[in-house]
């Protein structure tokens, strides 16, 4: 029977380095690793750009589908036996992959990508499996199914699991051992011993001086002050034979704070891509933004300069060796990557927001050298750096530890106390929603 070992620690505590050292020690074909970045595709894929998911015409005709890629993996990793076929079908059923098999990878939601990566890895029939934050990006039902599947892997297939977790509350009940990284030290204990030594996170971790500094930020003369920030009338989005959104009506008024929910593949990120004008179909839809009809003459840059945005797609697209402060500064220019060097005043603004998120000390570090949680904090600073009227936060707390999740919620709550600030936030964890959110919209996955 296999074992379940959880590796936990604060963001930047060295969890990834610890796992890398284990992999070097083992160096075996029976060891498989699914990293945080794999949820968004291969990190070596240099052709990826932020809007690619919404631009189907950029997909080559010879691009394989999910089903074809999984079948290739099946053929490469073992004999075609009835037992392996049974495992394949079990995985497809557990992850509800049947509707995805004829889709291209790039068109999958982040949660659907996570399912694909896990199924692909398990098809290799590993004896040791290392999963970096396996539950992020998955809706509640799929997280529950994954916990059951992971347990069955240890009991039925004798696989030893290493789960690298940022959220210590996601340690499964059937865990055998917890390895906690604390200030460079590795402490091994039982799950109960680990839980006993945890301290609750203070509900207010943003210090009062910084909180007041956010509240007292000056207003901008060129801000929009429209009563209606977003208005969608009978919006429908289709990709080939697949309907993602159908006759969607939605109105967001100035100063409202919305949560946007729905199962994996229900169209949440697609909806937000319409608002941000990343989706080419946005100009064929009846959409009003900041009181202006979409397509009435505004450029994509007119839209973006009033929106602060973070998403799994954005995280995937930042694979460049830029200093972290340049990533934050790119939010001032609305670019992915920085093509204009920031001046000293802009750098000071960037450092100020990095200080808010507790990452000012990372300013000169290369973005790609940071942990996934530190990268997410940098991208959050990027979203806030231009003091936008509309914040669109798609799974903003991915990969963050308990302390940093509370810090980000504090920052959002404080920022939204100001006038002319509107929020739309997506998360699969209801407990992650900041207290300022009072309105909720749930999308239903189209059949």
VOGU-3710 file (C-alpha; in Angstrom, 3 decimals, decimal comma):
1> xxxxxxxxxx> 0,000/0,000/0,000  1,291/3,425/-0,932  1,628/6,425/1,336  0,503/10,042/1,221  3,084/12,643/2,226  2,177/16,345/2,248  4,818/19,060/1,860  3,687/22,393/3,290  5,159/25,810/4,008  4,755/29,540/3,470
11> xxxxxxxxxx> 5,139/31,041/-0,002  8,867/31,224/-0,730  9,772/28,734/2,021  11,537/26,421/-0,432  8,914/23,742/-1,189  9,828/23,638/-4,891  13,565/23,436/-4,126  12,894/20,592/-1,692  10,934/18,682/-4,343  13,670/19,315/-6,917
21> xxxxxxxxxx> 16,219/17,780/-4,556  14,010/14,700/-4,099  13,635/14,268/-7,839  17,403/14,466/-8,342  17,930/11,813/-5,674  15,408/9,436/-7,241  16,026/10,082/-10,976  13,663/7,252/-11,920  11,184/6,684/-14,752  8,669/5,567/-12,130
31> xxxxxxxxxx> 8,578/9,080/-10,602  6,230/11,634/-12,143  5,852/15,327/-11,283  3,024/17,710/-12,123  4,055/21,290/-11,355  1,940/24,401/-10,798  2,913/25,804/-14,200  1,820/22,622/-15,976  -1,789/23,648/-15,413  -1,306/26,251/-18,127
41> xxxxxxxxxx> 0,691/24,179/-20,595  4,330/23,358/-21,132  6,573/26,069/-19,747  8,800/25,725/-22,801  6,021/26,716/-25,173  7,279/30,075/-26,439  4,380/30,516/-28,889  1,805/31,112/-26,135  0,384/34,602/-25,700  -2,353/35,954/-23,446
51> xxxxxxxxxx> -5,172/36,064/-26,032  -4,336/32,748/-27,720  -7,052/30,839/-25,879  -9,708/33,075/-27,428  -8,245/33,147/-30,971  -9,217/29,843/-32,574  -7,987/30,937/-35,993  -4,414/30,785/-34,635  -4,735/27,042/-33,992  -2,974/24,934/-36,621
61> xxxxxxxxxx> -5,134/22,335/-38,394  -2,694/19,628/-37,344  -2,911/20,549/-33,661  -3,905/17,401/-31,713  -6,984/17,252/-29,527  -7,074/16,298/-25,854  -8,138/12,760/-26,778  -5,337/12,362/-29,303  -2,722/13,606/-26,842  -3,939/11,274/-24,106
71> xxxxxxxxxx> -3,950/8,347/-26,530  -0,354/9,145/-27,499  0,599/9,155/-23,819  -1,170/5,821/-23,342  0,769/4,281/-26,243  4,122/5,645/-25,050  3,897/4,588/-21,425  3,033/0,883/-21,546  1,456/-2,062/-23,284  -2,134/-1,966/-24,555
81> xxxxxxxxxx> -3,598/-4,347/-21,995  -7,164/-4,713/-20,737  -5,984/-3,609/-17,277  -4,450/-0,372/-18,611  -7,505/0,322/-20,747  -9,648/-0,107/-17,652  -7,435/2,397/-15,823  -7,747/4,807/-18,762  -11,536/4,614/-18,757  -11,610/4,936/-14,963
91> xxxxxxxxxx> -9,573/8,136/-15,168  -11,745/9,545/-17,955  -14,860/8,837/-15,912  -13,445/10,192/-12,647  -12,280/13,440/-14,277  -15,335/13,728/-16,541  -13,037/13,987/-19,553  -15,393/12,614/-22,208  -16,715/16,091/-23,227  -13,131/17,381/-23,502
101> xxxxxxxxxx> -11,595/14,681/-25,689  -12,350/16,438/-28,995  -11,225/19,889/-27,759  -7,855/21,542/-28,315  -5,660/22,016/-25,252  -5,541/25,782/-25,653  -9,346/26,012/-25,430  -9,581/24,331/-22,040  -10,278/26,308/-18,904  -7,554/26,273/-16,252
111> xxxxxxxxxx> -9,522/23,711/-14,256  -10,035/21,513/-17,319  -6,301/21,762/-18,036  -5,569/20,555/-14,520  -7,782/17,498/-15,093  -6,005/16,761/-18,372  -2,524/17,042/-16,852  -3,414/14,753/-13,958  -4,975/12,124/-16,232  -1,990/12,273/-18,594
121> xxxxxxxxxx> 0,433/11,763/-15,715  -1,524/8,894/-14,172  -1,638/7,070/-17,511  2,132/6,585/-17,136  1,375/4,349/-14,123  3,980/5,942/-11,823  5,069/4,393/-8,528  5,803/7,799/-7,003  3,693/10,809/-7,929  4,498/14,393/-6,910
131> xxxxxxxxxx> 1,627/16,854/-7,352  2,165/20,576/-6,859  -1,093/22,166/-5,624  -3,314/19,546/-7,297  -6,600/21,041/-6,089  -6,247/24,595/-7,382  -8,403/25,513/-10,358  -10,871/22,714/-9,637  -14,491/23,213/-8,627  -15,738/21,692/-5,352
141> xxxxxxxxxx> -17,179/18,549/-6,954  -13,987/17,792/-8,869  -11,827/18,432/-5,776  -13,889/15,862/-3,906  -13,558/13,362/-6,762  -9,806/13,976/-6,903  -9,403/13,265/-3,177  -11,208/9,947/-3,677  -9,088/9,110/-6,707  -5,820/9,905/-4,926
151> xxxxxxxxxx> -6,824/7,634/-2,048  -7,616/4,823/-4,481  -4,214/5,276/-6,146  -2,461/4,561/-2,866  -4,712/1,649/-1,838  -5,357/-0,033/-5,194  -2,242/0,797/-7,244  0,329/1,101/-4,451  1,415/4,608/-5,505  3,270/6,855/-3,053
161> xxxxxxxxxx> 1,941/10,405/-3,290  3,757/13,617/-2,439  1,327/16,549/-2,344  2,876/20,028/-2,309  0,250/22,296/-0,755  0,016/26,036/-0,207  -3,338/25,648/1,575  -2,669/23,581/4,680  -6,423/23,092/5,104  -6,332/20,906/1,966
171> xxxxxxxxxx> -4,262/18,183/3,652  -6,328/15,004/3,044  -7,621/13,072/6,056  -5,758/9,968/4,860  -2,328/11,670/4,929  0,415/9,610/6,591  3,138/12,251/7,076  3,496/16,035/6,882  6,824/17,630/5,939  6,772/21,286/7,013
181> xxxxxxxxxx> 9,352/23,760/5,703  9,970/26,440/8,321  12,692/29,082/7,928  14,869/26,788/5,869  14,398/23,827/8,216  12,520/20,621/7,381  10,266/19,308/10,157  8,534/15,926/9,793  5,437/15,215/11,868  2,063/13,504/11,841
191> xxxxxxxxxx> -0,958/15,335/10,373  -2,422/15,768/13,858  0,836/17,179/15,247  0,949/19,630/12,343  -2,639/20,766/12,884  -2,040/21,170/16,620  0,838/23,613/16,062  -1,051/25,795/13,568  -2,100/29,251/14,711  -5,174/30,963/13,245
201> xxxxxxxxxx> -4,446/33,837/10,871  -5,533/37,243/12,141  -8,515/38,546/10,153  -6,665/41,857/9,626  -3,040/41,297/8,578  -2,711/44,466/6,466  -1,246/47,007/8,878  -3,232/50,131/9,619  -0,725/52,531/8,083  -0,850/50,778/4,708
211> xxxxxxxxxx> -4,624/50,386/4,927  -5,051/54,129/5,409  -2,576/54,821/2,610  -4,757/52,822/0,196  -7,936/54,573/1,318  -6,289/57,991/0,909  -4,988/57,414/-2,620  -5,894/60,424/-4,801  -8,544/60,238/-7,508  -7,685/60,657/-11,185
221> xxxxxxxxxx> -9,113/63,295/-13,497  -9,426/60,876/-16,414  -11,380/58,204/-14,474  -14,674/56,988/-15,876  -17,642/57,750/-13,598  -20,379/55,934/-15,516  -23,319/54,528/-13,549  -23,147/51,322/-15,604  -19,710/49,670/-15,710  -20,656/46,442/-17,545
231> xxxxxxxxxx> -23,862/45,633/-19,395  -24,253/42,474/-21,494  -27,370/41,903/-23,561  -28,151/38,368/-24,832  -24,459/37,548/-25,221  -23,683/34,169/-26,820  -20,280/32,625/-27,514  -19,738/29,521/-29,622  -16,612/27,657/-30,697  -17,530/25,347/-33,561
241> xxxxxxxxxx> -20,372/23,156/-32,325  -19,777/24,022/-28,682  -21,788/26,736/-26,908  -19,952/28,388/-24,017  -22,323/31,264/-23,194  -25,950/31,479/-24,332  -28,166/34,573/-24,205  -26,372/35,957/-21,180  -27,743/39,139/-19,592  -25,660/40,817/-16,890
251> xxxxxxxxxx> -25,427/44,351/-15,543  -22,717/45,590/-13,162  -23,199/49,072/-11,708  -20,519/51,450/-10,476  -19,311/50,491/-7,000  -20,799/46,984/-6,999  -18,752/43,988/-5,865  -19,583/40,715/-7,599  -18,484/37,116/-7,300  -18,677/35,015/-10,453
261> xxxxxxxxxx> -19,008/31,268/-9,935  -19,695/28,083/-11,874  -18,199/24,664/-12,519  -15,066/24,119/-14,604  -15,836/24,964/-18,243  -18,980/26,996/-17,480  -17,559/30,077/-19,239  -16,336/32,300/-16,393  -12,978/33,165/-17,961  -14,602/33,488/-21,387
271> xxxxxxxxxx> -17,029/36,052/-19,984  -14,190/38,055/-18,438  -12,186/37,908/-21,689  -15,117/39,710/-23,356  -14,960/42,529/-20,818  -11,191/42,919/-21,214  -11,416/42,803/-25,034  -9,005/39,844/-25,181  -11,637/37,788/-26,986  -12,128/38,703/-30,681
281> xxxxxxxxxx> -15,822/37,815/-30,397  -16,305/40,664/-27,925  -16,857/43,137/-30,774  -19,675/41,020/-32,219  -21,559/41,048/-28,891  -23,910/43,649/-27,424  -21,689/44,901/-24,597  -21,627/48,290/-22,880  -18,508/49,121/-20,864  -18,174/52,245/-18,707
291> xxxxxxxxxx> -21,283/53,580/-20,437  -19,906/53,160/-23,981  -21,164/50,638/-26,515  -18,449/48,148/-27,468  -17,241/48,797/-31,009  -18,275/52,455/-31,059  -14,738/53,638/-31,733  -12,798/52,896/-28,560  -9,504/51,035/-28,857  -8,508/48,027/-26,779
301> xxxxxxxxxx> -6,111/50,329/-24,904  -8,933/52,768/-24,071  -10,628/49,837/-22,342  -7,654/48,258/-20,606  -6,295/51,409/-18,973  -9,339/51,446/-16,655  -9,171/47,736/-15,748  -6,886/45,869/-13,362  -6,778/42,190/-14,284  -5,209/38,944/-13,104
311> xxxxxxxxxx> -6,029/35,432/-14,318  -4,571/31,946/-14,822  -4,084/32,819/-18,518  -2,056/35,875/-17,570  0,075/33,821/-15,186  0,672/31,292/-17,965  1,764/34,018/-20,403  4,423/35,497/-18,076  7,329/33,129/-18,749  9,871/35,849/-19,441
321> xxxxxxxxxx> 13,085/36,545/-17,537  12,032/40,007/-16,367  12,718/41,525/-12,949  9,578/41,354/-10,811  9,291/45,151/-10,702  9,130/45,236/-14,523  6,259/42,750/-14,432  4,414/45,077/-12,049  5,269/48,081/-14,248  3,799/46,344/-17,294
331> xxxxxxxxxx> 0,407/46,947/-15,672  0,944/50,670/-16,203  1,424/50,016/-19,927  -1,224/47,270/-20,277  1,289/44,889/-21,830  2,347/41,327/-21,062  6,064/41,944/-20,839  7,581/45,408/-20,618  8,537/47,168/-23,813  9,037/50,656/-22,322
341> xxxxxxxxxx> 11,395/51,011/-19,366  9,571/52,623/-16,401  10,779/56,008/-15,187  11,686/56,651/-11,546  8,210/57,890/-10,592  6,628/54,776/-12,088  9,159/52,566/-10,313  8,261/54,179/-7,000  4,563/53,484/-7,650  5,432/49,863/-8,414
351> xxxxxxxxxx> 7,518/49,515/-5,266  4,674/51,032/-3,224  2,206/48,397/-4,404  4,791/45,647/-3,948  5,168/46,892/-0,369  1,373/46,597/0,064  1,550/42,925/-0,967  4,672/42,249/1,144  6,982/41,587/-1,812  9,050/44,773/-2,131
361> xxxxxxxxxx> 12,168/42,712/-1,346  11,541/40,717/-4,539  11,589/43,769/-6,835  14,890/42,962/-8,534  14,497/39,179/-8,570  13,716/37,536/-11,917  10,034/36,662/-12,123  10,775/33,118/-13,310  12,978/32,486/-10,246  10,116/33,160/-7,810
371> xxxxxxxxxx> 7,815/30,544/-6,314  4,358/30,252/-7,875  2,799/32,030/-4,878  5,314/34,885/-5,070  4,606/35,186/-8,793  0,892/35,468/-8,084  1,515/38,301/-5,590  3,600/40,113/-8,237  0,731/39,779/-10,736  -1,709/41,090/-8,142
381> xxxxxxxxxx> 0,495/44,145/-7,618  0,436/44,537/-11,419  -3,392/44,540/-11,365  -3,569/47,290/-8,726  -0,634/49,453/-9,833  -2,625/51,856/-12,030  -5,412/52,258/-9,429  -8,119/50,969/-11,813  -11,831/51,677/-11,657  -12,670/48,034/-12,453
391> xxxxxxxxxx> -10,861/45,105/-10,823  -11,255/41,735/-12,533  -9,680/39,024/-10,396  -9,911/35,518/-11,859  -8,758/32,979/-9,237  -6,435/35,611/-7,645  -5,492/33,500/-4,611  -4,108/30,522/-6,544  -1,006/29,139/-4,848  -1,113/31,496/-1,850
401> xxxxxxxxxx> -0,632/30,360/1,736  -3,162/31,196/4,465  -1,435/34,413/5,520  -1,126/35,807/2,005  -4,688/34,838/1,131  -5,876/36,886/4,102  -3,566/39,750/3,132  -4,970/39,871/-0,403  -8,544/39,794/0,917  -7,662/42,719/3,221
411> xxxxxxxxxx> -6,200/44,686/0,306  -9,277/44,050/-1,871  -11,672/45,041/0,920  -9,711/48,226/1,614  -9,346/49,186/-2,048  -13,093/48,759/-2,614  -13,961/51,163/0,212  -13,061/53,981/-2,180  -15,557/55,592/-4,535  -15,780/54,598/-8,184
421> xxxxxxxxxx> -14,265/51,152/-7,587  -16,011/48,074/-8,986  -15,004/44,433/-8,454  -15,643/41,124/-10,216  -13,926/38,101/-8,636  -13,862/34,435/-9,611  -12,988/31,665/-7,161  -13,951/28,037/-6,586  -13,566/28,545/-2,830  -16,423/30,486/-1,258
431> xxxxxxxxxx> -14,344/31,143/1,870  -11,815/33,071/-0,253  -14,293/35,816/-1,116  -13,529/39,151/0,592  -16,180/40,615/2,849  -16,956/43,489/0,479  -18,675/41,181/-2,035  -22,452/41,377/-1,824  -23,622/40,250/-5,294  -23,264/36,843/-6,913
441> xxxxxxx> -23,683/35,454/-10,417  -23,458/31,753/-11,173  -22,872/30,442/-14,693  -24,377/27,121/-15,738  -22,283/24,907/-18,004  -23,906/24,544/-21,418  -24,587/21,023/-22,674
//
